[in-house]
């Protein structure tokens, strides 16, 4: 998405849905998300990017929480930049700044429970048209302060169980249209994930093949990016718990973790 005007984030109480059918099979998934200084997490609202009539003001240094640094976005829409408290490593070089308080966390569908420090708790967007994309979108900043947009969609919508051959291409085609129309010229990392069913080695290999297949599809269909790379993370970075509190398997959580992420690092404009 090309953003040529001044942008800021405004809070809005609408959830972004992540569609995906559970297909079963050894499509690897959850471990525990690595992180530092877990922030407070609330529920419900997500954010939108809109043209700002005036820039948010910086929070006075003396009022920042201990260890916090000045934020770059106004997540709650109060006109003041929200501070960040540390960073979190989501694997394969994806290290993001984490707001000290997240009052706009995303939630999975169908009652799945997010793992602690899940990537999916980060702010989402509702002002971006995701028609034809069976997934959701997250907004973040990397350690250098660059904007990061993450498109998350369920790999069951792309691949048959255990397969790395893309079947339905609707989501990929519409994701390419989204990138080319609104986010051209950035770098892309395609990340494959599985649930935790099956062996770790099998899941890792499958996630790598799927990420490579999605990367090749982007290149073959002329995605507008300066670089497109791929990484498989197996079941090491789950979004949701794969077991119920009583220890029984949670098929919805497993399905939620079977996913492909397209991470867009936006050029400074």
N, C-alpha and C positions, 0 to 999 in steps of 0.2 A: 504494500500500500504506500503510495507516494504521499508524504506529508510535507508540503511546501510552505505551509503557514505555521505560525506558533500554535503549539498544541498543549493541552493539559488534560489531566484526568479529572473527571467529575463523577461523584458517586451516584449510583442509581440502583434501586432494589429489584433487579431482574437477574435471574440465574441463566447462565449459558449451559445448555444441555449437551451432554456427550452421548451420542447414540452409538449403540453397538450390541450386537447379538452374541450371546455366549455360544461358542462352537465346540468347546471341549478340546481334548487332545493335549499333547505335551508341548504347549506353547509358552513355556516358562514365564515367571513373573516376579513376585514380591520378595523382597528382603526387608531392609529398613533404610529409609532415606538418611543419608549423612547430612549433618548440619552443625551449626554453631549457634549458641545463645538462642534457643527456640523462642520466638516472639509470641505474644498473646494472639489468639485466633478467635474471631467471632464468626458468625455465619450470615448467610443470605446475600447481601448486595454484591454486585459486580460494578465495574467501571466502564466508562465510555471515553473515547478520545474525541474531543470537540475543539473547535477553534476558540481560543481564549481571547476575551476582550481585554483582559489585563493579566499580567503575570502574577502568580502567587508570590507572597513575600516569604523571606527566610525567617525561620524561627529564631528568636534571640538565643545566642550561644549559651547564656546562663540558664536557660530553661530546657535545654536538651537533656534527655535521660543519661545517666552515667554510661560512658562508653559509646554513646551514639554519635553519628556524624550527620551533618545537614543533609536533608533529603533532596531529591530532584523532581519529585512529583507531589501533587496535592491529591492524595488518594481519597480523602473524605470530603473534598469540595468546600473546605472552610476558608480557602484563600491563603492558607499557610502550608509551606512545603513540609511534608511528613518526614521525620528523621528515620534513618536506617540504623539497625543494630547488628552489625556483622554481615557476613556473607554465608552462603550455603553452596556446597559442592554437590551437584547432581550427576557427576560422572562424565567422562569423556570430554573434559575441558569446559563444561557448562557450570560456571560459578556466577551466582547472581546475588545482588544486594537484597537484603530482606528488611522490610519495614519493621520498626520496633513494635508496632501494633498493626494487625491486619484485621480491620473491621469489615472487610469485603471479600472474605474467603469464598472460593467456589466449593460446591458440594457435589459428590457423585449422585447419579440417579439410582433408583431402586433400593435405597436404604444401605448401600455399601458404605463402609466406614473408612475414611482416609487414614493412612498410616501417619504416625507423628512426623511432622515436617514435610508432608507430601508436597511435591511440586504443584499439585492441582489446587492447593489452597491460595496460590497467588492470584492477584486481581485478573479479571477477565474483561471482555468488552462486548457491548451489545450494539454499538453503532456501526459495526462492520458486518456486511451482508455475507452470511455463511450459507446461503442457499446452494443446495447441491453438495455440501460438504458435511458428511456424517461425523461431526466432531465439534470441537470447541477451540477457543483461542485464549491465550494467557498473555499478559503484558508484564515486562520486567525491565530491569537495568543490569548490565554487567558491571564488573568491578571498575571498569574504566568510565562508567557512566553512559555508555551507549545504550540506545533503546533495543530491546529484544522482544520479538513477537514469536510465540510458540503456538503452532497449530497442532492440536492433539486429536487423532482419530483412531478408532478401534480397528486393529488389524484384521479382525474377523470380517470386516467389510471389504477387505482387499484380497485376502488369501484364504484358501481352503485350509482345513486343519493340517498342520505339518508341512504345508507347501510354501515355497517362496516365489511362486508364479502369480503375478497380479491377475486377478479375475475381473471383477467389476472395476472400471476405470473412472467412474463418475466423480468420486471424491478427489482423485488425483487430478483429473482434468480441471475441476472447479477450483482446486487449490492453486494450480498454476495460473488460472485466470485472476484469482485474488492477488497473488504475488505480483504478477506482471502489471496489474492495473493500479495497485496501491502500495506495494513494497518492492519496486524494482531496484536493482543495482546493489543489493546487499550480499552478504555471504549466507550460505545455507548449510546447516548440518542436519542430515537425516538420521534419526535415532530409532533403532528397532528394539522392542521390549517384548518379553514373554511373561506368562504366568509361571508359577513355581512347580507346576506339574511336570514330572519327568526328571531326567538327570540334568545337572547344571551344565555339563559339557554339550549335551544335545540342544538345550535351550540357547546357550551362547551362540552356537554355530547357526541355529535357525534365525536368531535375531540379526546376526551379521548378514546372512544371505538376504533377508527381507529388507534390511536397510539398504543394501547394495542394489536390490531390484528397484526400490522406490527412487533411489538416487538416479539410476540409469533412466528411469521413466521421465524424471524431471528434465534431464539433459536431452533426451531424445525428443521431448516436446517443447524445447526451447524456453525453459524457465529463464527469466531475466535475473541473473545473479552473477556476481564476479567469481564465485567459487562455490562448488557443491561437493561436500564430503559426506561420508557415511560412517556410522558407528553402531555396533551391536552391544547391548548391555545385558542381554539375557534377562534373568529375573532379579537383577541386583538393585533396581530402582523402582520399586512398586509405588503405585499411587494409593491403592486401597488394601485393606486387610483381606486375606484370602481364606480366613477361618472365622467362623462365628464364635461368640464368647464361650459356647459350650465345647469348642474344639472341632466341631463338624465343618466340612468344607463349605465355603461360601461361593457358589458358582458365579454370582454377580460380581463379587470382588475379583475373581479370577479373570472374568471377561473384561473387566475394567482395566486390568493390568496388561492385557494383550493389546498392544497399541504401537502406533508409529507417531513419532513427534518430528515435526519440521521446525527447526529453530532458525529464525531469521534474525541476523544481526544487521541493524539498519545503518546505512551510511549517514554521517552527519550532514544536515542540510541547513 
